[in-house]
Amino acid sequence: MPATTIHFIRHGKVYNPDHLLYERLPGFHLSTIGARMAQATADYIARSPQMNTVAAVYCSPLDRTRETAGIILEALNKTRGERGEEPLEAITDDRIIEAGNEFRGTRIGHGEGALWRNGNWKLVRNLWTPSWGESYRHIAQRVGEFAQEKVRQYAGRQIIAVSHESPIWSYRHLLETGHPEHNMLLRHTALASITSITYDSDTGEMLSITYVDPAKDVR
């Protein structure tokens, strides 16, 4: 039975000194620590006999995922070059972008621009949907559409998809429990972590999910 694996990777830590909820806003890049996190994960991938044979690298179009993918590709392409293989380039896909959020641009804390000012608190009616932005179900659906397309396209092979915490976890939760709704405080998707989902290439059925955190010791 041929199997296809998609390695969903969360981006590294973002430089955000004002503690803004940046969501899909442009201009939010990896911090120095975030770049080191991405490098730790990139080194892990380049050393792995399974992962360093991926057929493609996808990422969301946002700055932090593109930068994380770039660091991964640099390490991966070095290994590919040693084997005489052509380098890969990042391919962007909107279906694995960060969740839409009505709180974007607000700041966690108090004072001007704080999340709880200007009536924003009224949007917090349901923690499980959530009520302040794109639903977990829609997030999981678009990631699932991406995944099923790639399972067919890369049957029997592996790819990388650099995305964000909410899309990765919402989709994983759907596969594991049958519903994408979850408590956001209980997500198991650390910065620069790898959630690997393997599928039956013929049916698209999920076969297994594994998780590693190569950047857990990066400070």
N, C-alpha and C positions, 0 to 999 in steps of 0.2 A: 504494500500500500504506500504510494508516494505521499510525502508530507511536505508542507510549506511552513516555514517559521517567519514570523514578523517580530523583530526585536523593537519594541516601543521604548524609546529613551526619553526621559524628561530632561529638559535643558538644565544648565548649571545656574548657580545663584546670580541674581540680577543686581546691578548697582542701583540702589534706590534709597538715597539718604533721607528723603522727605517722607518715606513710608507711604507712598501713594499706591492705590489700587490701580495698577497700570493696565490690566486686562489686554486689550488689543491696541493700546496706544503705541505710536511709533516712538523711537528714541530711547528705549530701555534696553541696555546692553548688558552683557555679562560683566560682573565685577571681577576683580583680580582673583578672588577666591573662586568665583564661578568658572573662570577660565581654567583654574587648576583642577576643579572638579571634572570639567569636560575632558581635560588631559588625562586624568586618572582613568576615566571610562574609556577614552580612546586607546590608551595603552593596554587596558584589559582586552579590548576587542582585537587589537592588532596581534596580541599574543595567543588568542584563542584559535585553535585550528578549525573550529566550527564557524565562529563569527567572522573571521577574516576572509572567508570565502563568499561573503554576501554578494548578491547580484546587483543591488541598487541601494542608494541612500536617499530617503525622502525626508522632508522637513516641512513644518508649517512656515508661512511666509514672514513671521515676525522676527525681529532682530535677534533675540536671544536664542531661538532655535536654529536660525541660520548660522550664527556664530558657533554654537555647539556642534552642529553638523560639520562645519568647516574644520574644526579641531579634530574631530573624529576622522574625517576624510584625509587629513594630512598624515595621520599615523597609519591609517588603513592603506592609503595609496603607496606609502613607503614599502609596506609588506608586499603589496601587489607588484610593485616595481621589481622587487627582489626575485619574484617568480616570473618576471617577464610579461606581466599582464598590463593591459591598458588601465589608466587611472579612471576612477569613478568621479562623477560630479553630483552635487546635491540637486534634487528635483523637488520643487515646492508643490504643495497640495493643500488647498484651503480646507479640505475636510478634516484635517488634523490640527486646525488652529485652536487657540484658546477659546474658552466659553465666552459668549456675550454676557455683559454684566452692566446693569444700570448704575452701578456705583463707581464706574471707571473715572479716574481723575480725582476722586475724593481721597482723603487722608485718614489713616487709622489713628485715632487719638482725639484730642480736643482742639478747639480754636478754629480759626478761619480755614474753610475747606475741609473740615472734619466730616467723616462719614455720616454722623448722626444729625448734622445740621440740614436746614432747608427741606425738612420733611422726608428725608430719605428713609428714616426709620419705618415709615408707613409701608414701605415695600417689603419689609421682613414679616411676612404672614405665614410662610411655610418654609422650614429649613430643608425639607425633603424634595421639593419640586425643582429648583428653588423658585421663590416668587419674585426675585429681584433680577432675573435675567433668563438666559437660555435654559430650557429644561434639561435635566439630566438625560431624559429619554431621547430628546433630539440630538444631544451631544453624542450619546452612544450610537444612535442610528447612523449619523454621518461617518463616525469612525468605523462602524461595522461595514458600511458601504465601501469605504476605502479598502478595508481589510479583505473583503470577499473578492473585490476586483483584483487585488494584488495576489491573492491565493491562486486565482486562475492564471493570471499573467506570468507568475513566477513559480509555476507548479514544480514541486520537488526541490525548490531552492530556498534561500533565505534572503531577507532584506532588512534594512534598518529604517525606522520611522521616528524622527526626533519631534516630539510633541510637548504637551503640557500636562500638569497634574490632573486637572479635571477630565479632559478627554480620555486619558489613559485609564484612570480609575473608574470612570462611569462605564466605559466599555467593558473593562474587566469584571466589574460588579454585575453587569448584565449577563455575561457569559457564565459566571459562577453561581448566581442566585436566580436568574430569570427576570430580574428587574434592575434598572440602573440607579434607582433612588437610593441614597445612602447618607450617612452622617459624614460631613466633610472633615470633621475632626479625627475621623478614624481611617483616613486614607493611608495606604501603605505604598507610597510612591515618592521616595526621597529624591532630592535634587541629583540629577545625572545618573539615576538608577536605571536598570534595564528590566523591563517586563517582557518576557519572551513567550509568545503564544504560538503554539504549533497546531496546524489544521490538517485534516485529511484533504489532500489536493483535489480529489475527485468530488467530494460532497461539500467541502467547506466547513465540515463539522470540527469544532474545537476538540483537540486531543489532549492537550496539556498546557499548563501555565507555570512558568518558573520565574523567579525574581532574584536579582543580585544587586548589590549596592557597592560598586567599585570605589566610589568617592566618599564612603562613610567616614574615613579618617582624615579627610582633607580639611584643613583649618586656615 
